[in-house]
Amino acid sequence: MERIYKSKGMSINLKDSELYDILLEVCEEIGYDQYMPEPGSLLKSTDGKHMTAWATAFKTSEPFNEGDSIKTYIKECIESTLAKSNKCSFYPYSILKSDNNTKLILRGAIQQEGLVSNMKSSDREFNKSILDKVESRSGIRRNL
């Protein structure tokens, strides 16, 4: 029987803006289709009330492994974080690589289900451009 060895802590080679697209895709697949255009965003409830939600950050607990799906890795992180919250949704804001590009930091609000944001497609492109600018700076270390 052949043994397959997977290396732990494989480097994630996607740009943060590419990870952001994947994050939003994963969120839509699991039912979180409202996003934060900025770290402090106005969210509206179905009864017309408004609230300001602030992004929090959480990091994947295990390093990304060779052969893993990045979509599954992100999905499992979101689901395990929300498992601790009752009837809450994740409103994503950004995603960054951490720990020598082996883990991810997800930023967004964890709030009650059913809130609506004012995110536009231009906000999505702006957020991606910011992620690219930050990532391109040399010497920046992102550890939480």
Salt bridges, closest charged atoms under 4 A:
ASP16 OD1 - LYS97 NZ 3.00
ASP16 OD2 - ARG142 NH1 2.35
ASP21 OD1 - ARG124 NH2 3.31
ASP21 OD2 - LYS128 NZ 2.92
GLU25 OE2 - LYS71 NZ 2.60
GLU29 OE2 - LYS71 NZ 2.77
GLU62 OE1 - LYS8 NZ 3.82
ASP68 OD1 - LYS6 NZ 3.83
ASP99 OD1 - LYS59 NZ 3.12
ASP99 OD2 - LYS103 NZ 3.91
GLU125 OE1 - LYS128 NZ 3.86
ASP132 OD2 - LYS15 NZ 3.85
GLU135 OE2 - LYS97 NZ 2.26
